[in-house]
Amino acid sequence: MKRIIIGLTPQGDASKDCYKMSPSYVEAIAAFGAVPLTLPSLTDDDALLLDALSLCDGIILTGGPDVRPSLFGEEISPACGSISDERDAFELKLYKMALAADKSILGICRGAQVMNIGSGGNIYQDIYCDAHTRLVHHTLDGVKAYHSVTLTDTSLAERFGVSDTSFVVNSYHHQSVKELGEGYEALAYSDDGLIEAIYMPSRRFVLGVQWHPEKLFDGNEDSACVLKAFVDSCRR
C-alpha cells in the first residue's frame, strides 16, 4: 500500500536565511504511518508549487508568527506581533491550491487563522485587547496554558476523531478566529466564547484547530485521534 504523504509548511523565511521545522510535527505524522514532507516556501512559481502539492495527499499549515492585518482589511495594531510577509503569501497561495485540488487540510494555531483569512474571514489581532478575554491562552511566566474546549455539535466528535464533546487542550496563542470565512462553521469554543476550531462541512476533511495536537498526541487520546482522523482522510 502506498504511504500517505503529508506536506508541512516550514517556519522561518528567506529574509532570515532560515527555514525550520519543529520535530513534533514530523514525529506526530510519522506516528500515524504517514510520510512528513516539508514543502518549499515558494511564492513566484505557481507551477513548481502545484507540482510539490501534487506529491501530497494532505497538508498541514503549521503554527508560527502573526498574519499581516492588511490581508483581512485592518490596520496593524500595537498588540500585533512579528510578521512574515513571505510566509503569509506562500501559505495563502498553498491553502487555496489545496482547496481547489480537494486535498485534506489541517491548520494548527496560525494555520487555522490562515485558512479562515484565505476564505474571506478575519481574526482578532490580540484576544486580550480585542476580545477582552481573561482566560489564559498562552504561556505566562513560564507556565504552559491548558483549557477546555467544547464541540458545537456532538455528531462531529466521531467525524474528527475525538472521544468526547468537551476536552482539555494546550494553548499558545494571542490571536484567534473572529468572523468565519466563506464555507466555514465553528466546531469548538473555549469557555470564554472564542472559536477554537473551524471546519468546512462540505469537504471531506478541512479542519483548523487553535491548539497544538502534535505536542499532545503521545498520551492524549483526543489529540491523537484528531491527527489519526486527518491522516485517515487522506486515504482515497
C-alpha positions as CSV (number, residue, x, y, z in Angstrom):
1,M,0.0,0.0,0.0
2,K,1.3,3.5,-0.9
3,R,2.3,5.5,2.1
4,I,0.4,8.7,2.7
5,I,2.4,11.8,2.2
6,I,1.6,14.9,4.3
7,G,3.1,18.3,3.2
8,L,4.1,20.6,6.1
9,T,4.7,24.3,5.8
10,P,8.1,25.4,7.2
11,Q,8.7,28.0,9.7
12,G,11.1,30.9,9.1
13,D,11.6,32.8,5.9
14,A,14.3,33.6,3.3
15,S,14.9,37.1,4.8
16,K,16.3,35.4,7.9
17,D,18.2,32.8,5.8
18,C,16.4,30.1,7.6
19,Y,13.7,27.5,7.2
20,K,13.0,25.1,10.0
21,M,10.5,22.5,11.2
22,S,9.6,21.6,14.8
23,P,10.2,17.9,15.3
24,S,6.9,17.5,17.0
25,Y,5.1,17.9,13.6
26,V,7.3,15.3,12.0
27,E,7.0,12.8,14.8
28,A,3.3,13.2,15.0
29,I,2.7,12.5,11.3
30,A,5.2,9.6,11.3
31,A,3.5,8.1,14.3
32,F,0.3,7.5,12.3
33,G,2.1,5.9,9.4
34,A,2.4,8.8,7.0
35,V,5.5,10.4,5.5
36,P,6.1,14.0,6.6
37,L,7.4,16.2,3.7
38,T,8.5,19.8,4.3
39,L,7.2,21.9,1.4
40,P,9.3,24.6,-0.4
41,S,8.2,28.1,0.5
42,L,7.5,29.4,-3.0
43,T,5.5,32.4,-4.0
44,D,6.7,33.2,-7.5
45,D,6.5,29.8,-9.2
46,D,2.9,28.5,-9.2
47,A,3.7,25.5,-11.4
48,L,6.5,24.3,-9.1
49,L,4.3,24.8,-6.1
50,L,1.5,22.8,-7.7
51,D,3.9,20.0,-8.6
52,A,5.0,19.9,-4.9
53,L,1.4,19.9,-3.8
54,S,0.6,17.1,-6.2
55,L,3.0,14.8,-4.3
56,C,0.9,15.3,-1.1
57,D,-2.3,13.5,0.0
58,G,-2.9,16.3,2.6
59,I,-1.2,19.3,4.0
60,I,-0.7,20.8,7.5
61,L,-0.4,24.6,7.9
62,T,1.8,24.8,10.9
63,G,2.0,27.4,13.8
64,G,4.1,30.5,13.7
65,P,4.0,34.3,13.7
66,D,1.1,36.7,13.3
67,V,-0.6,37.3,9.9
68,R,-0.4,40.8,8.4
69,P,-3.7,42.5,9.3
70,S,-4.0,44.2,5.8
71,L,-4.7,40.7,4.5
72,F,-8.1,40.9,6.3
73,G,-8.7,44.6,5.9
74,E,-7.3,46.1,9.1
75,E,-4.6,48.5,10.1
76,I,-1.9,46.9,12.2
77,S,-2.5,47.1,16.0
78,P,0.3,47.8,18.5
79,A,-0.6,44.4,20.0
80,C,0.1,42.6,16.8
81,G,3.3,40.5,17.0
82,S,6.1,39.6,14.5
83,I,5.0,39.1,10.8
84,S,6.5,37.2,7.8
85,D,5.1,38.6,4.6
86,E,6.8,35.8,2.6
87,R,5.1,33.1,4.7
88,D,1.7,34.8,4.5
89,A,1.9,34.9,0.7
90,F,3.1,31.3,0.5
91,E,0.6,29.7,2.9
92,L,-2.4,31.6,1.5
93,K,-1.5,30.5,-2.0
94,L,-0.9,26.9,-0.9
95,Y,-4.1,26.8,1.0
96,K,-6.2,28.0,-2.0
97,M,-4.4,25.5,-4.3
98,A,-5.1,22.7,-1.8
99,L,-8.8,23.6,-1.6
100,A,-9.0,23.6,-5.4
101,A,-7.3,20.2,-5.5
102,D,-9.6,18.8,-2.8
103,K,-6.8,17.9,-0.5
104,S,-7.3,17.1,3.2
105,I,-6.1,20.2,5.1
106,L,-5.3,20.6,8.8
107,G,-4.4,24.0,10.2
108,I,-2.7,24.3,13.6
109,C,-2.8,27.6,15.5
110,R,-1.7,30.2,13.0
111,G,-2.6,27.6,10.3
112,A,-6.3,27.8,11.4
113,Q,-6.2,31.6,11.1
114,V,-4.6,31.5,7.7
115,M,-7.3,29.1,6.5
116,N,-10.1,31.4,7.8
117,I,-8.4,34.5,6.3
118,G,-7.9,32.7,3.0
119,S,-11.6,32.2,2.7
120,G,-12.5,35.8,3.5
121,G,-12.8,35.7,7.2
122,N,-10.8,37.6,9.8
123,I,-9.1,37.2,13.2
124,Y,-8.6,39.1,16.4
125,Q,-5.2,40.7,16.3
126,D,-5.0,40.2,20.0
127,I,-7.6,38.4,22.0
128,Y,-6.8,40.2,25.2
129,C,-7.2,43.7,23.7
130,D,-9.9,42.9,21.2
131,A,-12.0,40.1,22.7
132,H,-11.2,41.1,26.3
133,T,-10.8,37.6,27.4
134,R,-9.5,36.8,30.9
135,L,-8.8,33.1,30.1
136,V,-5.1,32.5,29.7
137,H,-4.3,31.2,26.2
138,H,-0.5,31.3,26.1
139,T,2.5,30.5,28.3
140,L,2.6,33.0,31.1
141,D,5.6,33.3,33.5
142,G,6.9,30.0,32.2
143,V,3.7,28.2,32.9
144,K,2.1,26.5,29.9
145,A,-1.6,27.2,29.3
146,Y,-4.3,24.5,29.2
147,H,-8.1,24.9,29.0
148,S,-11.1,23.0,27.9
149,V,-12.9,23.3,24.5
150,T,-16.5,22.2,23.7
151,L,-17.8,21.0,20.4
152,T,-20.7,22.8,18.9
153,D,-22.3,19.6,17.6
154,T,-22.0,16.2,19.3
155,S,-22.3,14.4,16.0
156,L,-19.0,15.9,14.8
157,A,-16.9,14.1,17.5
158,E,-16.7,10.9,15.5
159,R,-16.0,12.7,12.2
160,F,-12.9,14.4,13.6
161,G,-11.9,11.6,15.9
162,V,-12.4,13.0,19.3
163,S,-13.8,10.8,22.1
164,D,-15.8,13.4,23.9
165,T,-17.6,16.7,23.2
166,S,-15.6,18.6,25.8
167,F,-11.9,18.0,26.4
168,V,-8.7,19.8,27.5
169,V,-6.2,21.3,25.0
170,N,-2.9,23.1,25.2
171,S,-2.8,26.8,24.2
172,Y,-0.1,29.0,22.7
173,H,-1.8,31.9,21.0
174,H,-2.8,35.6,21.4
175,Q,-4.8,35.7,18.1
176,S,-7.9,33.7,17.1
177,V,-10.7,33.4,14.5
178,K,-13.2,36.3,14.8
179,E,-15.6,36.2,11.8
180,L,-15.8,33.0,9.9
181,G,-14.7,32.8,6.3
182,E,-16.9,31.5,3.5
183,G,-17.8,27.9,3.8
184,Y,-16.6,27.6,7.4
185,E,-18.5,26.7,10.6
186,A,-17.3,26.8,14.2
187,L,-16.5,23.4,15.5
188,A,-15.4,24.2,19.1
189,Y,-15.3,27.1,21.5
190,S,-13.3,27.8,24.7
191,D,-15.1,28.7,27.9
192,D,-14.6,32.4,27.2
193,G,-16.5,32.2,23.9
194,L,-13.6,32.2,21.5
195,I,-13.6,30.0,18.4
196,E,-11.1,27.2,19.0
197,A,-11.8,25.1,15.9
198,I,-13.3,25.6,12.4
199,Y,-14.3,23.2,9.7
200,M,-15.8,23.1,6.2
201,P,-18.9,20.7,6.3
202,S,-18.9,20.4,2.6
203,R,-15.4,18.9,2.4
204,R,-14.0,15.5,3.4
205,F,-11.5,17.0,5.9
206,V,-10.8,20.7,6.1
207,L,-10.2,21.5,9.8
208,G,-8.4,24.3,11.7
209,V,-7.6,23.9,15.4
210,Q,-6.3,26.7,17.6
211,W,-4.4,24.3,19.9
212,H,-1.3,22.1,19.1
213,P,-2.3,18.4,18.9
214,E,1.2,17.5,17.6
215,K,2.6,18.4,21.0
216,L,0.0,16.3,22.9
217,F,-0.6,13.2,20.7
218,D,1.6,10.9,22.7
219,G,-0.5,10.3,25.8
220,N,-3.6,12.4,24.9
221,E,-6.3,10.4,23.2
222,D,-8.3,13.4,21.7
223,S,-5.2,14.9,20.1
224,A,-4.0,11.6,18.8
225,C,-7.5,10.9,17.4
226,V,-7.6,14.3,15.6
227,L,-4.3,13.5,13.9
228,K,-5.3,10.0,13.0
229,A,-8.6,11.2,11.5
230,F,-6.7,13.6,9.4
231,V,-4.2,11.0,8.1
232,D,-7.1,8.5,7.5
233,S,-9.0,11.1,5.5
234,C,-6.0,11.2,3.1
235,R,-6.5,7.6,2.1
236,R,-8.6,7.8,-1.1
